[in-house]
Amino acid sequence: MRVGLFILALLAGGASLHAQLRVEATLSRGLFIRFEPIVVTVSITNLSGRELEFADGDGQPWFGFQIQTADGRPIPTRVNGYSLPPAQMGSGQTLVRQINLTPLYELDQFGGYRLRATAFLNSDQKFYSSSPLSFEITEGRQVWQQKVGVPAGQPGEGGIRQITLLAHRLPQSTALYIRIEDPDKGRIFCTHRIGRFVNFGPPTVELDSQNQVHILQLLAPRSYLYSHFGLNGEVIDRKIYNTATTPPRLQRTPDGGIEVSGGQYFDPNAAPVEKAEESLNARPVPLPKLPGSSTQSPSPTPTPTPARRN
């Protein structure tokens, strides 16, 4: 009953008062791999002609989302008592937030979803909502998988980690992902999008003496990406190597470590502007912060950045 009243109030408020408050939501793409960070950008514009103050009231958070499956089933939150600090907006100002939905909502099942961003104005007791967005959660193709133990002295020592590499087809390319999880406890430490996956050059994977993960993958002709991950999803190192006289390869050191042998390290900060532009597509994508990771947990409530609209 309460959910039904919420939806009716949401639709009524959003339909009748769009001229006073505009809520917009965007996603970078419409297809995501399971457990990947799903980051939505929300902008709220004050068109009321007066200063507005947003604050939680009567158990109702002033900002949130309405998420449903494609067949209309509401998606519950993972977080109890989720709240945001109050915010003030002058007339004509826009408040922008970026929120990672993955740690906040139970988006674990494959299929299609619809979402609306909502803002509740406590002084007017009205809801404002964005237009609906559709997205889909799917799974990638398994490229490599291994279960390992967590050595003594590392966080989670004595536990088990399952490490999986997945290839996932995006609209314009195929990406390589790494997922690290505890299969016994059902905990996902990370699902990282690493970089471009090239079918004719499968990645090389090595585990060092501490069972940390080292990956060398071909990004483009004569260009390779080296990535080093800890067992709890930590991004330890990422470097690009170009083929010099010989292609780079992973090599085990006498102390049980893994290093890159051969190739030539590429420093993007030292490259001329022309070369940086030419090789832009070969660079790895920035890694988002990890949902569910104790070391790199994303903040679901980033600081708002008000900006006056021209």
ZITARA-V597566 format. One record per helix or strand of 3 or more residues. SS is the DSSP state (h for helix, s for strand). FROM is the first residue (numbers start at 1). TO is the last residue. If there is no record, write none. Layout:
BEGIN
ss:SS from:FROM to:TO
ss:SS from:FROM to:TO
END
This chain:
BEGIN
ss:h from:2 to:16
ss:s from:21 to:27
ss:s from:31 to:33
ss:s from:39 to:46
ss:s from:52 to:54
ss:s from:63 to:69
ss:s from:87 to:89
ss:s from:93 to:100
ss:s from:111 to:121
ss:s from:126 to:129
ss:s from:133 to:138
ss:s from:141 to:149
ss:s from:160 to:169
ss:s from:174 to:182
ss:s from:187 to:196
ss:s from:204 to:207
ss:s from:213 to:220
ss:s from:223 to:229
ss:s from:235 to:242
ss:s from:249 to:252
ss:s from:258 to:261
ss:s from:264 to:266
ss:h from:273 to:278
ss:h from:280 to:282
END
